Amino acid sequence: MKINAVSPNFKQTRKAGFLEKFHEKAKNNADMTDTIVVPRTIFKGYLGIMTGTTLITAGSFLSKNKIGKILSLSGLAASLYGTYAFVRPFIIKDTPGVETSKK
């Protein structure tokens, strides 16, 4: 018998990867691969809000230092910009990339 031969009763299994486990458990596999188109300004808004929240949290840990105050103020500025970038397409109707009429 060859060294690399496999007996007929041996079932060769491969460990499923991290993402493959999600695909196996999903009821509708299209849920894992669907994509949505998000306007760039709304995406910038999400990033600004998340970055601002992180900076404010980091600043709260260092609240006694001057660095903590700088982090908190920069977090507030990032959150304010994120809010502006998120809301801008809904307020200003002539923003590029915002559809104002149905085709």
Backbone atoms as SQL, in Angstrom:
CREATE TABLE atoms (id INTEGER PRIMARY KEY, chain TEXT, resi INTEGER, resn TEXT, atom TEXT, x REAL, y REAL, z REAL);
INSERT INTO atoms VALUES
  (1, 'A', 1, 'MET', 'N', 0.854, -1.174, 0.000),
  (2, 'A', 1, 'MET', 'CA', 0.000, 0.000, 0.000),
  (3, 'A', 1, 'MET', 'C', 0.900, 1.239, 0.000),
  (4, 'A', 2, 'LYS', 'N', 0.522, 2.204, -0.798),
  (5, 'A', 2, 'LYS', 'CA', 1.299, 3.426, -0.862),
  (6, 'A', 2, 'LYS', 'C', 1.118, 4.231, 0.422),
  (7, 'A', 3, 'ILE', 'N', 2.099, 5.030, 0.707),
  (8, 'A', 3, 'ILE', 'CA', 2.039, 5.844, 1.922),
  (9, 'A', 3, 'ILE', 'C', 0.959, 6.913, 1.806),
  (10, 'A', 4, 'ASN', 'N', 0.807, 7.486, 0.623),
  (11, 'A', 4, 'ASN', 'CA', -0.153, 8.582, 0.468),
  (12, 'A', 4, 'ASN', 'C', -1.529, 8.110, 0.015),
  (13, 'A', 5, 'ALA', 'N', -1.781, 6.851, 0.014),
  (14, 'A', 5, 'ALA', 'CA', -3.098, 6.351, -0.380),
  (15, 'A', 5, 'ALA', 'C', -4.105, 6.600, 0.739),
  (16, 'A', 6, 'VAL', 'N', -5.344, 6.813, 0.344),
  (17, 'A', 6, 'VAL', 'CA', -6.413, 7.073, 1.298),
  (18, 'A', 6, 'VAL', 'C', -7.382, 5.911, 1.241),
  (19, 'A', 7, 'SER', 'N', -7.732, 5.391, 2.383),
  (20, 'A', 7, 'SER', 'CA', -8.668, 4.266, 2.407),
  (21, 'A', 7, 'SER', 'C', -10.045, 4.738, 1.957),
  (22, 'A', 8, 'PRO', 'N', -10.854, 3.859, 1.387),
  (23, 'A', 8, 'PRO', 'CA', -12.170, 4.263, 0.876),
  (24, 'A', 8, 'PRO', 'C', -13.135, 4.721, 1.966),
  (25, 'A', 9, 'ASN', 'N', -12.935, 4.310, 3.198),
  (26, 'A', 9, 'ASN', 'CA', -13.821, 4.714, 4.284),
  (27, 'A', 9, 'ASN', 'C', -13.458, 6.076, 4.863),
  (28, 'A', 10, 'PHE', 'N', -12.329, 6.606, 4.462),
  (29, 'A', 10, 'PHE', 'CA', -11.852, 7.890, 5.001),
  (30, 'A', 10, 'PHE', 'C', -12.580, 9.029, 4.308),
  (31, 'A', 11, 'LYS', 'N', -13.250, 9.826, 5.066),
  (32, 'A', 11, 'LYS', 'CA', -13.952, 10.981, 4.503),
  (33, 'A', 11, 'LYS', 'C', -13.077, 12.205, 4.720),
  (34, 'A', 12, 'GLN', 'N', -12.694, 12.797, 3.618),
  (35, 'A', 12, 'GLN', 'CA', -11.808, 13.960, 3.718),
  (36, 'A', 12, 'GLN', 'C', -12.662, 15.205, 3.954),
  (37, 'A', 13, 'THR', 'N', -12.437, 15.849, 5.073),
  (38, 'A', 13, 'THR', 'CA', -13.190, 17.054, 5.405),
  (39, 'A', 13, 'THR', 'C', -12.245, 18.237, 5.465),
  (40, 'A', 14, 'ARG', 'N', -12.788, 19.373, 5.143),
  (41, 'A', 14, 'ARG', 'CA', -12.012, 20.592, 5.206),
  (42, 'A', 14, 'ARG', 'C', -12.685, 21.513, 6.208),
  (43, 'A', 15, 'LYS', 'N', -11.903, 22.137, 7.049),
  (44, 'A', 15, 'LYS', 'CA', -12.478, 23.049, 8.028),
  (45, 'A', 15, 'LYS', 'C', -13.045, 24.258, 7.306),
  (46, 'A', 16, 'ALA', 'N', -14.243, 24.633, 7.688),
  (47, 'A', 16, 'ALA', 'CA', -14.868, 25.803, 7.085),
  (48, 'A', 16, 'ALA', 'C', -14.220, 27.063, 7.638),
  (49, 'A', 17, 'GLY', 'N', -14.028, 28.017, 6.761),
  (50, 'A', 17, 'GLY', 'CA', -13.458, 29.286, 7.177),
  (51, 'A', 17, 'GLY', 'C', -14.462, 30.110, 7.956),
  (52, 'A', 18, 'PHE', 'N', -14.003, 31.227, 8.468),
  (53, 'A', 18, 'PHE', 'CA', -14.841, 32.082, 9.299),
  (54, 'A', 18, 'PHE', 'C', -16.063, 32.574, 8.527),
  (55, 'A', 19, 'LEU', 'N', -15.859, 33.088, 7.313),
  (56, 'A', 19, 'LEU', 'CA', -16.984, 33.604, 6.532),
  (57, 'A', 19, 'LEU', 'C', -17.862, 32.485, 5.988),
  (58, 'A', 20, 'GLU', 'N', -17.274, 31.336, 5.699),
  (59, 'A', 20, 'GLU', 'CA', -18.071, 30.221, 5.188),
  (60, 'A', 20, 'GLU', 'C', -19.095, 29.749, 6.221),
  (61, 'A', 21, 'LYS', 'N', -18.767, 29.857, 7.498),
  (62, 'A', 21, 'LYS', 'CA', -19.724, 29.481, 8.540),
  (63, 'A', 21, 'LYS', 'C', -20.951, 30.383, 8.489),
  (64, 'A', 22, 'PHE', 'N', -20.741, 31.680, 8.238),
  (65, 'A', 22, 'PHE', 'CA', -21.879, 32.587, 8.116),
  (66, 'A', 22, 'PHE', 'C', -22.716, 32.234, 6.888),
  (67, 'A', 23, 'HIS', 'N', -22.060, 31.905, 5.778),
  (68, 'A', 23, 'HIS', 'CA', -22.792, 31.545, 4.560),
  (69, 'A', 23, 'HIS', 'C', -23.614, 30.277, 4.759),
  (70, 'A', 24, 'GLU', 'N', -23.076, 29.318, 5.501),
  (71, 'A', 24, 'GLU', 'CA', -23.812, 28.077, 5.743),
  (72, 'A', 24, 'GLU', 'C', -25.042, 28.313, 6.603),
  (73, 'A', 25, 'LYS', 'N', -24.951, 29.193, 7.590),
  (74, 'A', 25, 'LYS', 'CA', -26.045, 29.405, 8.534),
  (75, 'A', 25, 'LYS', 'C', -27.086, 30.389, 8.014),
  (76, 'A', 26, 'ALA', 'N', -26.758, 31.161, 6.983),
  (77, 'A', 26, 'ALA', 'CA', -27.701, 32.150, 6.471),
  (78, 'A', 26, 'ALA', 'C', -28.840, 31.441, 5.740),
  (79, 'A', 27, 'LYS', 'N', -30.052, 31.885, 5.992),
  (80, 'A', 27, 'LYS', 'CA', -31.201, 31.281, 5.331),
  (81, 'A', 27, 'LYS', 'C', -31.232, 31.657, 3.849),
  (82, 'A', 28, 'ASN', 'N', -30.903, 32.905, 3.551),
  (83, 'A', 28, 'ASN', 'CA', -30.857, 33.380, 2.180),
  (84, 'A', 28, 'ASN', 'C', -29.424, 33.821, 1.904),
  (85, 'A', 29, 'ASN', 'N', -28.699, 33.075, 1.074),
  (86, 'A', 29, 'ASN', 'CA', -27.294, 33.381, 0.834),
  (87, 'A', 29, 'ASN', 'C', -27.097, 34.737, 0.171),
  (88, 'A', 30, 'ALA', 'N', -28.120, 35.261, -0.493),
  (89, 'A', 30, 'ALA', 'CA', -27.999, 36.579, -1.103),
  (90, 'A', 30, 'ALA', 'C', -27.846, 37.669, -0.043),
  (91, 'A', 31, 'ASP', 'N', -28.270, 37.384, 1.180),
  (92, 'A', 31, 'ASP', 'CA', -28.100, 38.362, 2.258),
  (93, 'A', 31, 'ASP', 'C', -26.635, 38.637, 2.541),
  (94, 'A', 32, 'MET', 'N', -25.774, 37.677, 2.266),
  (95, 'A', 32, 'MET', 'CA', -24.351, 37.833, 2.549),
  (96, 'A', 32, 'MET', 'C', -23.620, 38.586, 1.446),
  (97, 'A', 33, 'THR', 'N', -24.180, 38.622, 0.240),
  (98, 'A', 33, 'THR', 'CA', -23.462, 39.224, -0.877),
  (99, 'A', 33, 'THR', 'C', -24.135, 40.469, -1.428),
  (100, 'A', 34, 'ASP', 'N', -25.284, 40.841, -0.914),
  (101, 'A', 34, 'ASP', 'CA', -25.955, 42.050, -1.395),
  (102, 'A', 34, 'ASP', 'C', -25.138, 43.280, -1.040),
  (103, 'A', 35, 'THR', 'N', -25.182, 44.251, -1.899),
  (104, 'A', 35, 'THR', 'CA', -24.511, 45.522, -1.627),
  (105, 'A', 35, 'THR', 'C', -25.504, 46.644, -1.855),
  (106, 'A', 36, 'ILE', 'N', -25.279, 47.748, -1.190),
  (107, 'A', 36, 'ILE', 'CA', -26.101, 48.926, -1.398),
  (108, 'A', 36, 'ILE', 'C', -25.177, 50.073, -1.777),
  (109, 'A', 37, 'VAL', 'N', -25.728, 51.000, -2.512),
  (110, 'A', 37, 'VAL', 'CA', -24.961, 52.167, -2.917),
  (111, 'A', 37, 'VAL', 'C', -25.300, 53.289, -1.947),
  (112, 'A', 38, 'VAL', 'N', -24.286, 53.824, -1.308),
  (113, 'A', 38, 'VAL', 'CA', -24.458, 54.909, -0.353),
  (114, 'A', 38, 'VAL', 'C', -23.750, 56.132, -0.906),
  (115, 'A', 39, 'PRO', 'N', -24.434, 57.270, -0.965),
  (116, 'A', 39, 'PRO', 'CA', -23.739, 58.470, -1.425),
  (117, 'A', 39, 'PRO', 'C', -22.503, 58.762, -0.591),
  (118, 'A', 40, 'ARG', 'N', -21.505, 59.308, -1.234),
  (119, 'A', 40, 'ARG', 'CA', -20.217, 59.541, -0.568),
  (120, 'A', 40, 'ARG', 'C', -20.364, 60.451, 0.644),
  (121, 'A', 41, 'THR', 'N', -21.228, 61.451, 0.563),
  (122, 'A', 41, 'THR', 'CA', -21.356, 62.366, 1.699),
  (123, 'A', 41, 'THR', 'C', -21.953, 61.666, 2.911),
  (124, 'A', 42, 'ILE', 'N', -22.898, 60.756, 2.678),
  (125, 'A', 42, 'ILE', 'CA', -23.480, 60.025, 3.800),
  (126, 'A', 42, 'ILE', 'C', -22.428, 59.112, 4.425),
  (127, 'A', 43, 'PHE', 'N', -21.593, 58.490, 3.584),
  (128, 'A', 43, 'PHE', 'CA', -20.512, 57.649, 4.106),
  (129, 'A', 43, 'PHE', 'C', -19.525, 58.485, 4.911),
  (130, 'A', 44, 'LYS', 'N', -19.198, 59.679, 4.430),
  (131, 'A', 44, 'LYS', 'CA', -18.315, 60.574, 5.187),
  (132, 'A', 44, 'LYS', 'C', -18.963, 60.961, 6.509),
  (133, 'A', 45, 'GLY', 'N', -20.281, 61.119, 6.494),
  (134, 'A', 45, 'GLY', 'CA', -20.995, 61.430, 7.728),
  (135, 'A', 45, 'GLY', 'C', -20.866, 60.322, 8.756),
  (136, 'A', 46, 'TYR', 'N', -21.051, 59.072, 8.305),
  (137, 'A', 46, 'TYR', 'CA', -20.873, 57.942, 9.217),
  (138, 'A', 46, 'TYR', 'C', -19.463, 57.929, 9.793),
  (139, 'A', 47, 'LEU', 'N', -18.474, 58.104, 8.924),
  (140, 'A', 47, 'LEU', 'CA', -17.087, 58.093, 9.398),
  (141, 'A', 47, 'LEU', 'C', -16.829, 59.226, 10.388),
  (142, 'A', 48, 'GLY', 'N', -17.360, 60.414, 10.100),
  (143, 'A', 48, 'GLY', 'CA', -17.159, 61.539, 11.006),
  (144, 'A', 48, 'GLY', 'C', -17.790, 61.310, 12.364),
  (145, 'A', 49, 'ILE', 'N', -18.992, 60.776, 12.367),
  (146, 'A', 49, 'ILE', 'CA', -19.685, 60.522, 13.636),
  (147, 'A', 49, 'ILE', 'C', -18.965, 59.435, 14.432),
  (148, 'A', 50, 'MET', 'N', -18.547, 58.361, 13.754),
  (149, 'A', 50, 'MET', 'CA', -17.849, 57.287, 14.468),
  (150, 'A', 50, 'MET', 'C', -16.483, 57.747, 14.985),
  (151, 'A', 51, 'THR', 'N', -15.769, 58.513, 14.169),
  (152, 'A', 51, 'THR', 'CA', -14.463, 59.029, 14.606),
  (153, 'A', 51, 'THR', 'C', -14.640, 59.991, 15.772),
  (154, 'A', 52, 'GLY', 'N', -15.636, 60.870, 15.682),
  (155, 'A', 52, 'GLY', 'CA', -15.891, 61.813, 16.765),
  (156, 'A', 52, 'GLY', 'C', -16.233, 61.120, 18.071),
  (157, 'A', 53, 'THR', 'N', -17.047, 60.081, 17.984),
  (158, 'A', 53, 'THR', 'CA', -17.404, 59.336, 19.190),
  (159, 'A', 53, 'THR', 'C', -16.170, 58.679, 19.809),
  (160, 'A', 54, 'THR', 'N', -15.309, 58.130, 18.956),
  (161, 'A', 54, 'THR', 'CA', -14.087, 57.496, 19.461),
  (162, 'A', 54, 'THR', 'C', -13.170, 58.517, 20.115),
  (163, 'A', 55, 'LEU', 'N', -13.011, 59.686, 19.498),
  (164, 'A', 55, 'LEU', 'CA', -12.146, 60.714, 20.069),
  (165, 'A', 55, 'LEU', 'C', -12.698, 61.257, 21.390),
  (166, 'A', 56, 'ILE', 'N', -14.003, 61.423, 21.459),
  (167, 'A', 56, 'ILE', 'CA', -14.606, 61.902, 22.704),
  (168, 'A', 56, 'ILE', 'C', -14.409, 60.876, 23.823),
  (169, 'A', 57, 'THR', 'N', -14.558, 59.590, 23.479),
  (170, 'A', 57, 'THR', 'CA', -14.346, 58.545, 24.477),
  (171, 'A', 57, 'THR', 'C', -12.895, 58.519, 24.952),
  (172, 'A', 58, 'ALA', 'N', -11.962, 58.621, 23.996),
  (173, 'A', 58, 'ALA', 'CA', -10.542, 58.652, 24.370),
  (174, 'A', 58, 'ALA', 'C', -10.238, 59.879, 25.218),
  (175, 'A', 59, 'GLY', 'N', -10.860, 61.010, 24.902),
  (176, 'A', 59, 'GLY', 'CA', -10.658, 62.224, 25.685),
  (177, 'A', 59, 'GLY', 'C', -11.212, 62.112, 27.089),
  (178, 'A', 60, 'SER', 'N', -12.284, 61.342, 27.251),
  (179, 'A', 60, 'SER', 'CA', -12.864, 61.199, 28.589),
  (180, 'A', 60, 'SER', 'C', -11.957, 60.377, 29.513),
  (181, 'A', 61, 'PHE', 'N', -11.178, 59.474, 28.928),
  (182, 'A', 61, 'PHE', 'CA', -10.242, 58.709, 29.750),
  (183, 'A', 61, 'PHE', 'C', -9.099, 59.581, 30.248),
  (184, 'A', 62, 'LEU', 'N', -8.769, 60.605, 29.493),
  (185, 'A', 62, 'LEU', 'CA', -7.670, 61.508, 29.855),
  (186, 'A', 62, 'LEU', 'C', -8.216, 62.884, 30.231),
  (187, 'A', 63, 'SER', 'N', -9.320, 62.932, 30.916),
  (188, 'A', 63, 'SER', 'CA', -10.016, 64.195, 31.159),
  (189, 'A', 63, 'SER', 'C', -9.210, 65.189, 31.988),
  (190, 'A', 64, 'LYS', 'N', -8.258, 64.735, 32.756),
  (191, 'A', 64, 'LYS', 'CA', -7.483, 65.646, 33.598),
  (192, 'A', 64, 'LYS', 'C', -6.344, 66.320, 32.819),
  (193, 'A', 65, 'ASN', 'N', -5.976, 65.753, 31.673),
  (194, 'A', 65, 'ASN', 'CA', -4.854, 66.273, 30.904),
  (195, 'A', 65, 'ASN', 'C', -5.304, 67.275, 29.842),
  (196, 'A', 66, 'LYS', 'N', -4.346, 68.014, 29.344),
  (197, 'A', 66, 'LYS', 'CA', -4.608, 68.919, 28.231),
  (198, 'A', 66, 'LYS', 'C', -4.882, 68.119, 26.962),
  (199, 'A', 67, 'ILE', 'N', -4.254, 66.941, 26.841),
  (200, 'A', 67, 'ILE', 'CA', -4.469, 66.079, 25.669),
  (201, 'A', 67, 'ILE', 'C', -5.920, 65.597, 25.630),
  (202, 'A', 68, 'GLY', 'N', -6.480, 65.294, 26.784),
  (203, 'A', 68, 'GLY', 'CA', -7.870, 64.852, 26.852),
  (204, 'A', 68, 'GLY', 'C', -8.832, 65.920, 26.370),
  (205, 'A', 69, 'LYS', 'N', -8.553, 67.172, 26.735),
  (206, 'A', 69, 'LYS', 'CA', -9.413, 68.264, 26.268),
  (207, 'A', 69, 'LYS', 'C', -9.284, 68.448, 24.768),
  (208, 'A', 70, 'ILE', 'N', -8.074, 68.308, 24.247),
  (209, 'A', 70, 'ILE', 'CA', -7.867, 68.432, 22.798),
  (210, 'A', 70, 'ILE', 'C', -8.588, 67.306, 22.060),
  (211, 'A', 71, 'LEU', 'N', -8.494, 66.082, 22.589),
  (212, 'A', 71, 'LEU', 'CA', -9.198, 64.958, 21.963),
  (213, 'A', 71, 'LEU', 'C', -10.708, 65.154, 21.993),
  (214, 'A', 72, 'SER', 'N', -11.218, 65.650, 23.109),
  (215, 'A', 72, 'SER', 'CA', -12.666, 65.870, 23.211),
  (216, 'A', 72, 'SER', 'C', -13.130, 66.952, 22.241),
  (217, 'A', 73, 'LEU', 'N', -12.377, 68.043, 22.150),
  (218, 'A', 73, 'LEU', 'CA', -12.762, 69.110, 21.222),
  (219, 'A', 73, 'LEU', 'C', -12.660, 68.656, 19.764),
  (220, 'A', 74, 'SER', 'N', -11.617, 67.891, 19.438),
  (221, 'A', 74, 'SER', 'CA', -11.513, 67.397, 18.065),
  (222, 'A', 74, 'SER', 'C', -12.608, 66.367, 17.779),
  (223, 'A', 75, 'GLY', 'N', -12.998, 65.596, 18.779),
  (224, 'A', 75, 'GLY', 'CA', -14.116, 64.668, 18.616),
  (225, 'A', 75, 'GLY', 'C', -15.427, 65.381, 18.381),
  (226, 'A', 76, 'LEU', 'N', -15.630, 66.475, 19.101),
  (227, 'A', 76, 'LEU', 'CA', -16.846, 67.263, 18.877),
  (228, 'A', 76, 'LEU', 'C', -16.859, 67.855, 17.470),
  (229, 'A', 77, 'ALA', 'N', -15.698, 68.323, 17.009),
  (230, 'A', 77, 'ALA', 'CA', -15.618, 68.876, 15.659),
  (231, 'A', 77, 'ALA', 'C', -15.867, 67.799, 14.601),
  (232, 'A', 78, 'ALA', 'N', -15.303, 66.610, 14.808),
  (233, 'A', 78, 'ALA', 'CA', -15.505, 65.517, 13.856),
  (234, 'A', 78, 'ALA', 'C', -16.973, 65.076, 13.842),
  (235, 'A', 79, 'SER', 'N', -17.603, 65.019, 14.995),
  (236, 'A', 79, 'SER', 'CA', -19.023, 64.652, 15.048),
  (237, 'A', 79, 'SER', 'C', -19.895, 65.714, 14.396),
  (238, 'A', 80, 'LEU', 'N', -19.540, 66.978, 14.599),
  (239, 'A', 80, 'LEU', 'CA', -20.298, 68.064, 13.965),
  (240, 'A', 80, 'LEU', 'C', -20.164, 67.982, 12.451),
  (241, 'A', 81, 'TYR', 'N', -18.937, 67.745, 11.954),
  (242, 'A', 81, 'TYR', 'CA', -18.757, 67.587, 10.506),
  (243, 'A', 81, 'TYR', 'C', -19.510, 66.357, 10.001),
  (244, 'A', 82, 'GLY', 'N', -19.474, 65.257, 10.751),
  (245, 'A', 82, 'GLY', 'CA', -20.185, 64.052, 10.342),
  (246, 'A', 82, 'GLY', 'C', -21.686, 64.278, 10.250),
  (247, 'A', 83, 'THR', 'N', -22.217, 65.025, 11.199),
  (248, 'A', 83, 'THR', 'CA', -23.645, 65.341, 11.156),
  (249, 'A', 83, 'THR', 'C', -23.970, 66.197, 9.943),
  (250, 'A', 84, 'TYR', 'N', -23.125, 67.192, 9.668),
  (251, 'A', 84, 'TYR', 'CA', -23.324, 68.044, 8.496),
  (252, 'A', 84, 'TYR', 'C', -23.242, 67.232, 7.202),
  (253, 'A', 85, 'ALA', 'N', -22.222, 66.360, 7.088),
  (254, 'A', 85, 'ALA', 'CA', -22.052, 65.569, 5.871),
  (255, 'A', 85, 'ALA', 'C', -23.188, 64.562, 5.701),
  (256, 'A', 86, 'PHE', 'N', -23.712, 64.057, 6.792),
  (257, 'A', 86, 'PHE', 'CA', -24.816, 63.097, 6.710),
  (258, 'A', 86, 'PHE', 'C', -26.115, 63.769, 6.289),
  (259, 'A', 87, 'VAL', 'N', -26.364, 64.960, 6.787),
  (260, 'A', 87, 'VAL', 'CA', -27.649, 65.623, 6.562),
  (261, 'A', 87, 'VAL', 'C', -27.648, 66.465, 5.284),
  (262, 'A', 88, 'ARG', 'N', -26.486, 66.873, 4.814),
  (263, 'A', 88, 'ARG', 'CA', -26.391, 67.788, 3.674),
  (264, 'A', 88, 'ARG', 'C', -27.168, 67.326, 2.444),
  (265, 'A', 89, 'PRO', 'N', -27.097, 66.046, 2.011),
  (266, 'A', 89, 'PRO', 'CA', -27.856, 65.661, 0.816),
  (267, 'A', 89, 'PRO', 'C', -29.364, 65.780, 0.979),
  (268, 'A', 90, 'PHE', 'N', -29.847, 65.708, 2.220),
  (269, 'A', 90, 'PHE', 'CA', -31.281, 65.787, 2.437),
  (270, 'A', 90, 'PHE', 'C', -31.768, 67.231, 2.546),
  (271, 'A', 91, 'ILE', 'N', -30.888, 68.140, 2.937),
  (272, 'A', 91, 'ILE', 'CA', -31.271, 69.543, 3.087),
  (273, 'A', 91, 'ILE', 'C', -31.032, 70.317, 1.804),
  (274, 'A', 92, 'ILE', 'N', -29.843, 70.163, 1.235),
  (275, 'A', 92, 'ILE', 'CA', -29.491, 70.883, 0.010),
  (276, 'A', 92, 'ILE', 'C', -29.812, 69.966, -1.161),
  (277, 'A', 93, 'LYS', 'N', -30.856, 70.279, -1.890),
  (278, 'A', 93, 'LYS', 'CA', -31.341, 69.389, -2.939),
  (279, 'A', 93, 'LYS', 'C', -30.490, 69.447, -4.207),
  (280, 'A', 94, 'ASP', 'N', -29.672, 70.464, -4.388),
  (281, 'A', 94, 'ASP', 'CA', -28.860, 70.573, -5.595),
  (282, 'A', 94, 'ASP', 'C', -27.465, 69.985, -5.422),
  (283, 'A', 95, 'THR', 'N', -27.251, 69.227, -4.374),
  (284, 'A', 95, 'THR', 'CA', -25.947, 68.614, -4.141),
  (285, 'A', 95, 'THR', 'C', -25.686, 67.575, -5.230),
  (286, 'A', 96, 'PRO', 'N', -24.480, 67.563, -5.802),
  (287, 'A', 96, 'PRO', 'CA', -24.184, 66.544, -6.823),
  (288, 'A', 96, 'PRO', 'C', -24.352, 65.140, -6.256),
  (289, 'A', 97, 'GLY', 'N', -24.959, 64.275, -7.056),
  (290, 'A', 97, 'GLY', 'CA', -25.158, 62.890, -6.628),
  (291, 'A', 97, 'GLY', 'C', -26.505, 62.643, -5.990),
  (292, 'A', 98, 'VAL', 'N', -27.307, 63.685, -5.766),
  (293, 'A', 98, 'VAL', 'CA', -28.624, 63.522, -5.177),
  (294, 'A', 98, 'VAL', 'C', -29.657, 63.632, -6.293),
  (295, 'A', 99, 'GLU', 'N', -30.448, 62.575, -6.449),
  (296, 'A', 99, 'GLU', 'CA', -31.459, 62.560, -7.500),
  (297, 'A', 99, 'GLU', 'C', -32.670, 63.361, -7.028),
  (298, 'A', 100, 'THR', 'N', -33.040, 64.378, -7.818),
  (299, 'A', 100, 'THR', 'CA', -34.159, 65.238, -7.425),
  (300, 'A', 100, 'THR', 'C', -35.417, 64.951, -8.223),
  (301, 'A', 101, 'SER', 'N', -35.314, 64.189, -9.297),
  (302, 'A', 101, 'SER', 'CA', -36.506, 63.871, -10.089),
  (303, 'A', 101, 'SER', 'C', -36.460, 62.414, -10.487),
  (304, 'A', 102, 'LYS', 'N', -37.655, 61.849, -10.690),
  (305, 'A', 102, 'LYS', 'CA', -37.736, 60.451, -11.116),
  (306, 'A', 102, 'LYS', 'C', -37.552, 60.375, -12.611),
  (307, 'A', 103, 'LYS', 'N', -36.872, 59.323, -13.038),
  (308, 'A', 103, 'LYS', 'CA', -36.618, 59.145, -14.474),
  (309, 'A', 103, 'LYS', 'C', -37.631, 58.225, -15.078);
